[in-house]
């Protein structure tokens, strides 16, 4: 692949305008367009890991995405500096890599449904184990890809949200640059490639769009049918920013919620450092008495260390990445000492955080709420002549095509609506649909 072609300013749905000049670069405009969008604002009421905060503030999808974006900008800027030194006559857009990665990081979770990853699992379970199974024959008979539903994937849904022309909207969805869109597709193949589950990057409905983007940017394909490509290089930086933030910030949140004690949290973070750097970190940390400030200082130091390590891995393996020969993630290639500390954080997170009672309660509630909402809304769009269906369909905003000509399209309409909900909205609609809550009379 060639960097000059990869860093194109072409914009989806507005290809004929991509040479126009603005005060802001095309990639800075992507960032601003995402920040001011309604779907991005709704992330403030979507669960990250822990239930939405009461008296103690922990991360939601919005704060997580903003932090990932900051880390992504640093990774992108480091990569840009290294590439400019390596290729002094290279792409004129090298300095914009930080802006591209930062914008993609903002968007990376926008396709995730409410209630964290339990929302994804609930959708998949409805179609693989629940009442949704009865629709499989109709979907397949009409040529629809059933795997898109039984392996529902937030990454693919982000691609749809950002590129699909919803009713009354302009072509190209958010009309983002090809670069930003390519940077969020961590798994550049369709669900048709999956045999026993896993992740994929785009639904059947967006496959042609991704092929158009990949062709324009010169992203190499591994095979054409079904579509399967190597990763766009900047995906590795977006992924690394996410890996750094969720792992380290979840540790800090767990301390605030007293799932981890202070000594354990501090030791987990101190273990990233060694030698003179460790002595310096301990000395600075002891300048303050406040435990939360100590942990915040350690957290910032760990993030800085991991940013430098992932930047190094990216630049050292740039040629393999460009050839599609790089396996795994950047975070798995960091130096041995930091890698062991990161692995220790992962083990603690799995054992004490992701299986905490509060997290499991969200999973249980989310699963039940999603199953009921999908069941009711799917029944309504499939059987629109029923009296209850007519009432319920009036709740679905006009931008969603309830009259799609195929069963696949109507199911997508329901999932578009549900996945865009906040936790609070989904819970409120569930209560109204089940009759548990009524408007004040």
HELIX and SHEET records of a PDB file:
HELIX    1   1 UNK A    3  UNK A    6  1                                   4    
HELIX    2   2 UNK A   15  UNK A   17  5                                   3    
HELIX    3   3 UNK A   26  UNK A   35  1                                  10    
HELIX    4   4 UNK A   38  UNK A   41  1                                   4    
HELIX    5   5 UNK A   42  UNK A   45  5                                   4    
HELIX    6   6 UNK A   61  UNK A   86  1                                  26    
HELIX    7   7 UNK A   94  UNK A   96  5                                   3    
HELIX    8   8 UNK A   97  UNK A  107  1                                  11    
HELIX    9   9 UNK A  117  UNK A  128  1                                  12    
HELIX   10  10 UNK A  131  UNK A  135  5                                   5    
HELIX   11  11 UNK A  136  UNK A  141  1                                   6    
HELIX   12  12 UNK A  147  UNK A  150  1                                   4    
HELIX   13  13 UNK A  154  UNK A  163  1                                  10    
HELIX   14  14 UNK A  178  UNK A  183  1                                   6    
HELIX   15  15 UNK A  191  UNK A  193  5                                   3    
HELIX   16  16 UNK A  204  UNK A  206  5                                   3    
HELIX   17  17 UNK A  207  UNK A  217  1                                  11    
HELIX   18  18 UNK A  235  UNK A  256  1                                  22    
HELIX   19  19 UNK A  262  UNK A  270  1                                   9    
HELIX   20  20 UNK A  275  UNK A  285  1                                  11    
HELIX   21  21 UNK A  291  UNK A  316  1                                  26    
HELIX   22  22 UNK A  318  UNK A  323  1                                   6    
HELIX   23  23 UNK A  331  UNK A  333  5                                   3    
HELIX   24  24 UNK A  336  UNK A  348  1                                  13    
HELIX   25  25 UNK A  349  UNK A  353  3                                   5    
HELIX   26  26 UNK A  357  UNK A  382  1                                  26    
HELIX   27  27 UNK A  387  UNK A  393  1                                   7    
HELIX   28  28 UNK A  407  UNK A  419  1                                  13    
HELIX   29  29 UNK A  423  UNK A  433  1                                  11    
SHEET    1   A 2 UNK A 221  UNK A 223  0                                        
SHEET    2   A 2 UNK A 228  UNK A 229 -1                                        
END                                                                             
